[in-house]
């Protein structure tokens, strides 16, 4: 039983390490010719939003630009950055230990 409790504690610690490492991956997306920019991190947290003042007067146009910038920020280039970070952290080999194996 104590082995399982220790294993759970280790998993939580490893999860926190992974979360911190992924937070270091940041990616910017933009739309409307760079007038709306969004920066996200590897945990998909919104880190920064920059909006050109000209978009503040047209809510519909701003909504569409934000959606487009979000798609750009979290698209394929972002996914590739995350995959590279996971690979650098040990890739799938790191995840093998999460199941606990045949203890």
N, C-alpha and C positions, 0 to 999 in steps of 0.2 A: 504493500500500500504506500509506504514511504517513497518507494521507487517511482510510483506513478505521480505522486505529489511533486517530487523533484523534477520529473519529466515535464509536468505541466508548467512549473516555474521556469524551467529552461526554455520551453516553447514561448512563453510570454516574453522572456528576455530576448530571445532570438527575433520574435516578431517586432519588438520595439526597435531593435537594431536595424532591421529591414526597413521599418517605417522611417527612421531617421535618415538612412541612406537614400531612400527614394525621395525624401523631401529636398535633398540636395540637387535633384534633377529638375531644372526649370526650362520652360519653353514658352516662347512668345508667339501669339497668333495675332493677325491683324485683318482688317477689312476696310472698305471704303478708302482705298488708296492710302492706308496707314493712318487714317484719322481716328480709328477706334482700335485700341490694342489691349490684349488680355495676356497676362502672364500666369501660368499654372505651374505647380510643382508635381513631382512624381506621385504624390498622394491625391492628385486631382484637386488640390486646394487652390482656390483663386487667390493669387498672390498680389496682383496689381491690375488695375483697370485705368486706361488713359483714354479720354474722350475729347476730341476737338470741340471747342465751344459751339461751332456752327451746327453740330448735330443736336444740341440741346433744345432747339426750337421745334423739331419735328420728331415727336415721340415714335411714330411708326417706323420712320427711317432709322432712328437710333436702335430700336428693338431689333430690326433686321440686321443691322451692322454688328450688334453685340452677338447675336446668334451665329453669324458668319465668322466672327473673330474667335468665338468659342470652338467652333468646328475646326478652324485653322490651328488653334492652339493645342487641341487634343487629337489631332489627326495622325496620319501615318508617320510623319517625322518624329512626333512626340512618342509614339509607340516604339519606334526604332531606338530612340534614346533610352527608354525604359528597359527594353530588351537588352541593350548593351550594358546598362548598369547592373541588371540582374545577372548577366553573364559574368561581369567583372566580380560580382559578389559570390560566385560559385555556381551560378546557374541552377539547373535542376538537381544537381548533387546536393546542394544546400537544403533543398526541400525534402529529400529522402528521409532526413532525420525527423521530420515533423510528425510522421505517422507512429513512431514509437517502435516499429519493427516487431519482431517476435520475442519480446521480453517475457 
